[in-house]
């Protein structure tokens, strides 16, 4: 089994756990949204479209902070985390970008015991 196969098996296992928990298979945007809410630390009944986009951005920054691409600078007045980029992201073809992000999502869930 190569590394890409292992990543896919681990991804399927994560999807299965999320289906068990939420009742349907989430796409990557939904997973990023969930991570964004986790990082925000508060749940509200409804988020605006802009807030949903901001939550996904927070999620991507938090995910890539695990590899030193970003670091959290602090929170704004509303409690939203802010990040600064520390180094350039690798230039990857679209399929490899997806694998890169999936690997970081898996690491995040492992680290947070979710």
Backbone as JSON, one array per atom type, in Angstrom:
{
  "sequence": "XXXXXXXXXXXXXXXXXXXXXXXXXXXXXXXXXXXXXXXXXXXXXXXXXXXXXXXXXXXXXXXXXXXXXXXXXXXXXXXXXXXXXXXXXXXXXXXXXXXXXXXXXXXXXXXXXX",
  "N": [[0.86, -1.18, 0.0], [0.6, 2.18, -0.91], [1.49, 5.55, 0.1], [-0.5, 7.35, -0.73], [-2.71, 5.65, -0.99], [-3.03, 4.88, 1.68], [-3.69, 7.35, 2.81], [-6.17, 7.71, 1.55], [-7.67, 5.61, 2.64], [-7.67, 6.31, 5.37], [-9.07, 8.71, 5.1], [-11.58, 7.8, 4.22], [-12.31, 6.42, 6.52], [-12.57, 8.56, 8.33], [-14.68, 9.95, 7.07], [-16.69, 8.02, 7.42], [-16.98, 8.06, 10.2], [-17.94, 10.65, 10.51], [-20.33, 10.49, 9.11], [-21.65, 8.71, 10.74], [-21.93, 10.31, 12.98], [-23.28, 12.65, 12.07], [-25.19, 11.84, 10.25], [-25.06, 12.07, 7.48], [-22.9, 12.07, 4.58], [-20.26, 14.3, 4.65], [-19.08, 17.0, 2.55], [-15.95, 18.5, 1.48], [-16.16, 21.28, 1.98], [-18.07, 21.37, 4.0], [-16.74, 20.01, 6.03], [-14.63, 21.78, 6.46], [-16.11, 23.96, 7.37], [-17.1, 22.9, 9.79], [-14.69, 22.58, 11.19], [-13.92, 25.25, 11.29], [-15.94, 26.29, 12.98], [-15.25, 24.89, 15.28], [-12.75, 26.04, 15.8], [-13.48, 28.69, 16.18], [-14.96, 28.46, 18.47], [-17.46, 29.03, 19.43], [-20.95, 28.47, 19.1], [-23.55, 29.35, 17.01], [-26.96, 29.86, 16.12], [-27.43, 30.57, 13.45], [-25.36, 31.37, 10.69], [-24.16, 33.99, 8.64], [-23.72, 34.16, 5.04], [-21.23, 35.3, 4.49], [-19.97, 34.95, 6.99], [-19.84, 32.16, 7.03], [-18.02, 31.72, 4.96], [-15.83, 33.0, 6.11], [-15.45, 31.3, 8.31], [-14.6, 28.97, 7.02], [-12.22, 29.91, 5.98], [-10.8, 30.44, 8.34], [-10.61, 27.81, 9.2], [-8.94, 26.65, 7.2], [-6.59, 28.11, 7.63], [-6.03, 27.34, 10.29], [-5.66, 24.61, 9.9], [-3.39, 24.59, 8.22], [-1.6, 25.81, 9.85], [-0.66, 23.83, 11.41], [1.48, 22.81, 10.04], [3.23, 24.85, 10.0], [2.74, 26.92, 8.18], [1.06, 29.0, 8.76], [0.37, 31.12, 11.6], [-1.49, 31.64, 14.55], [-2.45, 34.86, 15.34], [-4.01, 36.07, 17.2], [-7.14, 37.07, 18.7], [-9.95, 38.83, 17.35], [-12.07, 41.64, 18.23], [-14.58, 40.46, 18.28], [-14.07, 37.91, 18.94], [-13.09, 36.26, 16.95], [-10.63, 34.21, 15.48], [-7.45, 35.28, 14.21], [-4.96, 34.99, 11.73], [-1.55, 34.87, 10.61], [0.43, 34.6, 7.72], [3.26, 32.55, 7.47], [5.02, 31.3, 5.75], [5.4, 30.6, 2.23], [2.9, 28.77, 0.5], [3.05, 25.47, -0.91], [3.24, 25.06, -4.46], [0.97, 23.3, -6.1], [-0.55, 20.82, -8.24], [-4.14, 20.68, -8.86], [-5.28, 18.15, -7.9], [-3.32, 17.22, -6.13], [-3.35, 19.33, -4.34], [-5.78, 18.88, -3.09], [-5.23, 16.44, -1.8], [-3.2, 17.29, -0.09], [-4.61, 19.06, 1.57], [-6.52, 17.27, 2.64], [-4.82, 15.58, 4.08], [-3.98, 17.34, 6.08], [-6.43, 17.84, 7.32], [-6.99, 15.31, 8.38], [-4.85, 15.07, 10.18], [-5.54, 17.15, 11.92], [-7.99, 16.21, 13.03], [-7.02, 13.92, 14.28], [-5.24, 15.08, 16.17], [-7.01, 16.53, 17.73], [-8.68, 14.67, 18.73], [-11.18, 14.14, 17.65]],
  "CA": [[0.0, 0.0, 0.0], [1.41, 3.38, -0.92], [1.07, 6.62, 1.0], [-1.77, 7.91, -1.22], [-3.75, 4.69, -0.63], [-3.22, 4.99, 3.13], [-4.43, 8.59, 3.03], [-7.55, 7.51, 1.13], [-8.32, 4.73, 3.63], [-7.89, 7.13, 6.56], [-10.12, 9.67, 4.76], [-12.85, 7.06, 4.24], [-12.64, 6.16, 7.92], [-13.05, 9.82, 8.88], [-16.02, 10.18, 6.52], [-17.61, 7.08, 8.06], [-17.25, 8.57, 11.56], [-18.78, 11.85, 10.4], [-21.67, 10.03, 8.71], [-22.24, 8.14, 11.96], [-22.25, 11.4, 13.91], [-24.18, 13.67, 11.53], [-26.24, 11.24, 9.45], [-24.81, 12.13, 6.04], [-21.49, 12.24, 4.23], [-19.95, 15.71, 4.42], [-18.07, 17.33, 1.55], [-14.81, 19.22, 2.08], [-16.61, 22.58, 2.5], [-18.75, 21.12, 5.27], [-15.7, 19.67, 7.0], [-13.94, 23.04, 6.79], [-17.06, 24.73, 8.16], [-17.09, 22.32, 11.14], [-13.4, 22.92, 11.81], [-13.99, 26.69, 11.57], [-16.74, 26.47, 14.19], [-14.43, 24.39, 16.39], [-11.71, 27.04, 16.07], [-14.15, 29.88, 16.7], [-15.26, 28.13, 19.86], [-18.84, 29.35, 19.78], [-21.94, 28.0, 18.15], [-24.74, 30.18, 16.93], [-28.0, 29.18, 15.35], [-27.29, 30.87, 12.04], [-24.22, 32.16, 10.23], [-24.37, 34.6, 7.33], [-22.88, 33.59, 3.98], [-19.87, 35.82, 4.71], [-19.43, 34.28, 8.17], [-19.51, 30.79, 6.62], [-16.76, 31.82, 4.21], [-14.8, 33.32, 7.1], [-15.19, 30.08, 9.09], [-13.79, 28.07, 6.19], [-10.88, 30.51, 5.92], [-10.2, 30.16, 9.65], [-10.29, 26.38, 9.21], [-7.76, 26.41, 6.36], [-5.43, 28.67, 8.33], [-5.75, 26.48, 11.44], [-5.12, 23.35, 9.39], [-2.03, 24.78, 7.7], [-0.73, 26.21, 10.97], [-0.05, 22.58, 11.92], [2.73, 22.59, 9.3], [4.05, 26.06, 10.06], [2.46, 27.88, 7.13], [0.38, 30.11, 9.42], [0.29, 31.1, 13.05], [-2.58, 32.48, 15.04], [-1.97, 36.11, 15.94], [-4.87, 36.42, 18.31], [-8.57, 37.15, 18.41], [-10.44, 40.19, 17.2], [-13.02, 42.06, 19.25], [-15.73, 39.56, 18.29], [-13.61, 36.57, 19.31], [-12.69, 35.49, 15.78], [-9.17, 34.05, 15.37], [-6.76, 35.86, 13.06], [-3.71, 34.3, 11.44], [-0.63, 35.49, 9.66], [1.16, 33.59, 6.93], [4.68, 32.52, 7.81], [5.79, 30.89, 4.58], [4.6, 30.35, 1.04], [2.33, 27.44, 0.32], [3.6, 24.81, -2.1], [2.45, 25.14, -5.68], [0.61, 21.92, -6.4], [-1.7, 20.63, -9.13], [-5.39, 20.59, -8.08], [-5.48, 16.87, -7.2], [-2.38, 17.18, -5.0], [-3.83, 20.3, -3.35], [-6.83, 18.21, -2.34], [-4.58, 15.47, -0.91], [-2.48, 18.09, 0.9], [-5.61, 19.54, 2.52], [-7.07, 16.1, 3.33], [-3.82, 15.13, 5.05], [-4.03, 18.27, 7.21], [-7.7, 17.6, 8.02], [-6.81, 14.08, 9.16], [-3.97, 15.41, 11.29], [-6.33, 17.98, 12.84], [-8.92, 15.35, 13.75], [-6.21, 13.08, 15.17], [-4.72, 15.89, 17.27], [-8.09, 17.02, 18.58], [-9.46, 13.54, 19.21], [-12.57, 14.27, 17.2]],
  "C": [[0.9, 1.23, 0.0], [0.79, 4.47, -0.04], [-0.29, 7.19, 0.58], [-2.93, 6.97, -0.87], [-4.08, 4.77, 0.85], [-4.02, 6.25, 3.47], [-5.9, 8.39, 2.67], [-8.31, 6.63, 2.13], [-8.62, 5.52, 4.9], [-9.0, 8.15, 6.32], [-11.48, 8.99, 4.8], [-13.28, 6.76, 5.67], [-13.18, 7.41, 8.61], [-14.47, 10.11, 8.38], [-17.05, 9.28, 7.19], [-17.97, 7.56, 9.47], [-18.16, 9.79, 11.51], [-20.2, 11.49, 9.96], [-22.39, 9.48, 9.93], [-22.71, 9.26, 12.89], [-23.34, 12.33, 13.39], [-25.26, 13.12, 10.6], [-26.09, 11.37, 7.95], [-23.34, 12.42, 5.79], [-21.2, 13.71, 3.92], [-18.96, 15.89, 3.27], [-16.97, 18.15, 2.24], [-15.25, 20.57, 2.65], [-17.29, 22.41, 3.86], [-17.74, 20.8, 6.36], [-14.95, 20.93, 7.42], [-14.83, 23.93, 7.66], [-17.07, 24.22, 9.61], [-15.8, 22.66, 11.89], [-13.38, 24.4, 12.17], [-14.8, 26.98, 12.82], [-15.96, 26.02, 15.41], [-13.39, 25.43, 16.79], [-12.3, 28.32, 16.64], [-14.53, 29.66, 18.16], [-16.65, 28.5, 20.32], [-19.76, 28.84, 18.69], [-23.1, 28.99, 18.17], [-25.71, 29.5, 15.98], [-27.83, 29.37, 13.85], [-26.05, 31.7, 11.78], [-24.59, 32.75, 8.87], [-23.46, 33.92, 6.31], [-21.42, 34.03, 4.17], [-19.21, 35.15, 5.92], [-19.04, 32.83, 7.85], [-18.2, 30.75, 5.85], [-15.6, 32.11, 5.16], [-14.44, 32.1, 7.94], [-14.34, 29.1, 8.31], [-12.37, 28.59, 6.05], [-10.12, 30.25, 7.23], [-9.77, 28.7, 9.71], [-9.03, 26.1, 8.4], [-6.5, 26.93, 7.05], [-5.04, 27.8, 9.52], [-5.15, 25.17, 10.99], [-3.66, 23.52, 8.97], [-1.07, 25.31, 8.75], [-0.03, 24.98, 11.56], [1.29, 22.29, 11.26], [3.57, 23.85, 9.2], [3.82, 27.07, 8.95], [1.81, 29.15, 7.69], [0.6, 30.01, 10.92], [-0.84, 32.02, 13.47], [-1.99, 33.68, 15.74], [-2.78, 36.49, 17.17], [-6.32, 36.45, 17.87], [-8.96, 38.6, 18.22], [-11.47, 40.48, 18.29], [-14.26, 41.18, 19.36], [-15.35, 38.13, 18.63], [-13.2, 35.68, 18.14], [-11.16, 35.4, 15.72], [-8.63, 34.7, 14.1], [-5.38, 35.22, 12.95], [-2.83, 35.16, 10.56], [0.15, 34.38, 8.98], [2.64, 33.7, 7.24], [5.56, 32.13, 6.62], [4.84, 30.59, 3.43], [4.1, 28.92, 1.01], [2.95, 26.79, -0.91], [2.66, 24.98, -3.29], [2.22, 23.7, -6.15], [-0.51, 21.88, -7.43], [-2.96, 20.41, -8.29], [-5.56, 19.29, -7.3], [-4.55, 16.78, -5.98], [-2.74, 18.2, -3.93], [-4.89, 19.66, -2.47], [-6.22, 17.2, -1.36], [-3.85, 16.18, 0.22], [-3.45, 18.56, 1.99], [-6.21, 18.38, 3.31], [-6.11, 15.61, 4.4], [-3.84, 16.03, 6.29], [-5.33, 18.13, 8.01], [-7.57, 16.37, 8.91], [-5.92, 14.32, 10.37], [-4.73, 16.2, 12.36], [-7.26, 17.1, 13.68], [-8.18, 14.42, 14.69], [-5.75, 13.86, 16.39], [-5.8, 16.32, 18.25], [-9.0, 15.9, 19.06], [-10.92, 13.59, 18.82], [-12.97, 13.1, 16.33]]
}
